[in-house]
Amino acid sequence: MSVFSNSNTSPLSENDRWILNYLTFLATGYALAGTMGFQEMQGIALQATAAVTVGVVMLKAMFVKQTPSDGRSHALLVLILLILAAVLNVMVSWKPLETLLRWTGWLVLVLSLSRIARASEGQWINPLIRRLPVLFFMLYLAYYIWGRSSDDLSALRSHLHMSGLYGNLILATGLFSPKLWQRVLWTIVGFVGIYLSGAGGALFTVPIMFVPFILYSTTSMPVKGITVALVLIFGATVFFQSQLFNRFLDIKLNISPTEESGFTGMDRLEHSKEERLALATYGISLAQRYPFGTGLGNTYADVSKEEIGMTHVHDGNVSLLIELGYPGFAIYTGVLLWIFLNILRNPGIDNQLKGFYFTYYFTFFGRSLSENYTMFDLGNFFNVVLLLLTASLFLCMRHGIAVRQPMMSRPGPMRMPPPRPPMRPRPAWGASAALR
């Protein structure tokens, strides 16, 4: 499944190699930070890792040689819109200093990643696609093992929700592994990881993430059909088999058998759905009360804690609407849609790469519907990868780095073009004119 024509023949450049190594070390850092047994220590460790992430990427971006590009006007327009949204948001924020720090860190990271991506040759994406399932599996194990060993029920649920997300990402990225046995392996590992996490949102995200895979992946239709059939069988088995489904929900609740708890898994699922809808309704009403936003950074936590007893609304999109307000949310959504349209309409990006990117994003989006995940959260490894991919496809791939060609599962032997026949001597001008 090669995305670039020269990805298997040309050695990686220094910047491409740096991106791969840095993402590998960063995943390890986030895994270690996520294994902190105490919630307070975990929060500090994740914030420290995010700060180091911004600092290291910024330093690297300062020393890379920038290649000329005709897409600077697009990047400049996006930057102006984002800075405008940031200024407006800081001005109306309930906690201006926290909002300013959040916006500054995020903008610095995005600009630095964009500069590094434009200075690279784009050859890091294929190795990254092969490496991501392994990195996500490492993060899944870290959150799952330490979550199960925690005595705090809140920490248990938080870690298992995160492990469920990484189970989704294992499945999403594993579908694009270069070999069939790897795709089968990561599909099984992803499904088992989702089941063991007990996160209902992870289970219901699976159909969402398969939409771009079916539409854009260059995998043969029989393989797509078998994959979709397996997904439907897995989902139906877990959902309709009461014992499996009850056990699935009991994992996160850390209680033993559902029959002893007095209510069924379906009752619990219905209660969870009603709770999520009530939280989303409350979040929309809060956005209507404060149409210009409360400021980026979960600044409404004190109000929601007082009014509903929770610090967030369990929906990343509604949370952004509250924090950014209607003007800021409109700018953010407009910029994101414009980037997506540019990626989709760019003939220089192979459909396989489009399928990978949008499968990754749809996985993140599906989980954001039930959890407070946003693209502004720097405390998660998957967000850094998403921002880097978005910047690369929008700024670099549109300028000829990617080459459209049929996808291959493995590199074939290089075929040399046949030798050209010797050229006949060109006749003199007068003879040429006479022949005409």
N, C-alpha and C positions, 0 to 999 in steps of 0.2 A: 504494500500500500504506500508506495512512494509518492510524496507530494511534489517533490522537486526533481527535475530531470537529472541534476548533478548531485543529488543528496547522497548517493551511495558510491560515487566515484571521486569526489573532491574532498580533501581533508577539511575539517572545521577550522574556521578562522579563529583568531584569538578572542574576539568578542562573542562569537557563537559558543565557543568552549566555556567562556566565563559565565554566560547565561545558564548553561546546563549545570555547571558545578555549583553556581550560586543557588539555584533553585533546589538542588539536592541538599546542600547544607542548611538552607532555610527550612525545608521540610523537617529535617532533623531537629532544628531549634524549636519549631512549633510543637513537634511531638513531645519534646522534653518539657516545654512550658505547659502543655496540656495535661501532663501527668502529675502536676502538683496536687497533693492530697487535699489541701485546704483551699477553699474557694478564694480567700483573700490572697494567698500566695500565688495561686494560679492567675488571678487577675493582674497582679504585679508582673509576673513572668511574661504573660502575653503582651502587656503594654511595653515592657522592656524589649521584647523581641520585635514588636512593630516599630519601635523607635530605632533599633539597630538596623532594621530593614530599610527604613527611609534614609538613614545616614550612609550606609554602605552603598546603596544604589545611587545616591546623590554624588558621593565621591567618585564612583566609577564614571558617572555621566560627565563629570567635569573634565576627565582626561581622555575621553574617546574622541576620535577624529570624525567630525560630522561630514557625511557625504552630501553633495548637492542634491536637491530634490525639488520637483515642481509641485509638490503638495503642501508647501509651507502655508499657502493661503488658507487651505482647509484647516490645518492645525491651528493657525492663528485665530480663525473665526471660532473654533471650538474653545480655545483658551479664553478669548474675550467673553464668550457667553458664560463659561464656568466661573470666571473671576467676577462677572457681574452678579451671578447668583450668590457667590460667596459674600460679596460686599453687602448685598441686600440682607442676606441671612444673618450676618454678624450684627448689623444695625438693629434688627428687631429681636435678637436673641435674648432669652431670659438669663443666659449665662454667657456673656460675650467672650470672655477669655477662653473658656472651654471650646466654644464654637470656633473661635479664631484658630486655636491650636489644631482642632480637627481638620478644618479646611486647609490650613497651611501644610500639614503633614501629608494630606491626601493629594493636594495639587503638586507638591514637590515630588512625591513618589510617581505620579502619573507623568509629569514632565521628564523626570529622569529615566523612567522606563521607556518612554517614547524616544528619547535621544539615543539610548543604548540600542534599541530595536532598529532604528534607522541607520545606525553605524554598523550593524551586523549584516551578514549576507543572507539571513533568513534560513540558514541550514540547520539551526538548532531545533526547529519545530518537529521534524521527523524523529530525531532521537528523543525529544521530550515526550512525544506521543507514546513511544515504546516504554519510557521510564515512568510516566505518571501513574499507571496502575500500581507499580511497586511502591512508589512514594505514598500514594493514598492508602495502600494496605498497611504500611508502617504507621501512618497516622491513625488509621482505624483501630489497630491493635492497641496503640497507646491510650486512646480515649476509652476503648471498651474495657480493657483490663483494669485500668485505674478507676473507671466508673463503677465496675462491679465490686471492686474492693473497698469502695467508700461506704462509710456508715451513715453519711448524710444523704437523706432521700433527695434533697434538692440537687446536690452534686451528682448523685447517681443519674437522675433524669437528664441533667445538663450534658453529662458526658455521653450518655447513650443516644441522645438526640444528635450530638455531633458525630458519633460513630455511625449513626444511620445515614447522615449526609455523606460521609466518606464511603459508606457502602454504595450509595447511589453513584458517586463519582468513580469508584472502581468499575462499576458496571458500564457507565457512560464512556469512559476512556478505554476500557478493555475491549469494547466492540470494534475499536479501530486498530487493534494490535495487528502486526504484519502477518502472523501465521494463524492458521485455523485452530490449532491446539491451544494457542494463547488466548484466542477469543473465547473458546469454550471454557477454559480454566477460569478466566476473569469473570465470565458471566456467572458461573457457579459460585465463585467466591463472593461476588457482589450480592447475589440473591441471599446466600447464607448470612452474609454480614447484615443485610437489611432485616432479615428475620430475627437474628439474635439481638439486634438493637431494640426491638420492640417499639420503634417509632412509627406511628401510623402515617405521618407525613411522608416518611421515606417510602412506604409501600405505595401510596397513591401518587407519588411523583414518577414512578416507573412508566406509566402510559404517556405522561407528558414528555419525558425525555426521549421517547422512541419516535416522536413525530418527525424531527429533523433527520434522524437516522434513516428513516424510511424514505423521506423525500429526496435527500441529497447524497446519501452514501452510494458509492459505485459498486458496493457488494451485489452479487447476483441476486435476482429475485427469489430463487429457491431458498438461498441462505436467509434472506430477509423474512420469508414466510415461515421458515422453521424457527427463527428467533422470536418472531411475534407469537407464534403458537406456544412456544415454551413460556413466554411471559404470561400469556393468558392462562395457561395451565397452572403456573405457579400462583398467580393472583387468585384464581378461582379456588384452588386447593386451600390456600391460607384463609381466604375470606369465608368460604362456605362450609368448611369443616370446623364446626364449633370448637372442638377441643384444641385444634391448632391455632385458631384465631384467638381463643381465650388465653392460651399460653403465650401467644405473640404479645398481647396487651399486658399480661401479667409480668412479663420480663421487665418492662419499664417501671411498673408499679412496685416491683420487688415484694410481691405477696405470693403466697402459695395457695394451691389450686383455687380457681375461680369459684368452684362450687362451694367452697368454704366461706367465700367473701360475701355471698348473699346476692350477687347480681352477675349477669353474664357479660361476656366481652362485647356483644352487640349493644347492651345497655350502656356500657362504658363508652363505646364509640359514639353513640348518639349524644351522650352527655358532653363528650369532648367537642363534637361538631357544634352543638348549641353554644358551648362556651366560646369557641373560636368566632362564631358569627356574632355573638354578643360583644366580644372584644373589638371586632372590626367595626361594628355599628357604633360603639362608643368612640373609637378612634376617629371615625368620620365626623361624628358630632363635635369632637374636640377640635378637629381641623376647621369646622365651620365657625366655632367660637373664636378661633385665632387664625384667620385666613392668611395672614402674612407669615405664619410659622412661629415656632418657639425656639428655633436654633438647632443646628446640627449637633448631635451628641447625646441623644436621649434626655434632653433638657426638660421634658414634661414628666419625668419619672415621679417627682414629688407630688404633683397634682393627681396623676393616675393612682398612685399609691394611696392617697387620701380618699379618692372617690370610689375606686373599685378594688383596692387592696392589691394591685399588681403594678409593677414598674414599667411594663411595656404591653403592647397590644397583640403580641404573638403574630405579627404580620409585617414583614419588612417594608412592603409597599405602602401600607397605611401609615406605618411609623415614619417613613420619609415624607409623606404628605403632611403629617403633623409638624415635623421638624422644619421642613423647607417652606411650608406654606404653598398656596396655589401658584404664585408667580415662580418660585424656585423649583417646584415640582414640575411645572410646565417646561421650564428651560431644561432641566435634567432629562425629562422624558423626550423632549424634542431632539436634543443632542444625541441621545442613545438611539432613537429611531433613525436619525440621519446617518449615523455610523453603520447601523444594520443595513440600510438600503444601499449604501455605498459598497459594502462588502458583498451583498447579494448581486448587485448589478455589475460587479467588476469581473470581466471575462478573464482576467489574468490570474484569478484564484480558482483552483481546481475544486470541483464539486465535493470531492472527498474531504478537502480541508474545510469547506463551508459546512459540510455535515458534522465534522468533528467540533468546530467552534460552536455551532448552534445547539448541538446535543449537550455540550458542556454548559452553555448558558441556560438552556431550558431546564437542566437539572438544578442549577442554582435558583432559577426563578420558581420552579415547582416547590422547592423547600422553603423559599421566602414567603410563600402563601400561608404557611403554618408556623413559621419561626421568624424571629426578628433578625434575619440576615439581609444585609444591604451591601452594595458595591463600595460603600464608604467605610466599611469595617475593615481596618487593617490588622485586626487581631486573629485573622485566619489565613492559612497558607493558600487555600483555594482562591481567595480574592486576588492575591498578588499574581497568580497564574492567569486569572481571568483578565485583569487589567493589562498584563503584558501581551496576551494574545490579541486583545482588542486593539491596543496601540499598534501592534505589528501589522495586523491585517488592514487597518484603516490608513496607516501612514506609509507602509512599505510595500505591501503586496500589490497595491494599485499602481506601482511604478516599475513593474517588470521583473520583480524578484521571482515570482511564481511563474511556472510554465505549464500551460494546459497540455496534458497528454494522458493516455490511458494509464490507469493505476496497475502496478505490478506487485505481487506478493513478495517477490524476491528479484534481485538484480540478475539480468541475463548477460550473456557474453556481449561485449562491445563489438558491433559490426562496423567494419570500415567501409566507407562508400567505394563503389567500383571505380577503377581508374578511368579518367576521362580520355577519350581518343585524342590523338595529336591534332592540333589545329592546322587547317590548311592555310597556306600563305594567302594573305588578303590581296586581291587584284588591285591594280593601279586604278586611280580615279577615272581615267578615261575609259578603260575597259569596263569598269563597273557601270559607267553611264551608258556605254554602248549596249551592254547586256540588258539594261532596263529599256 
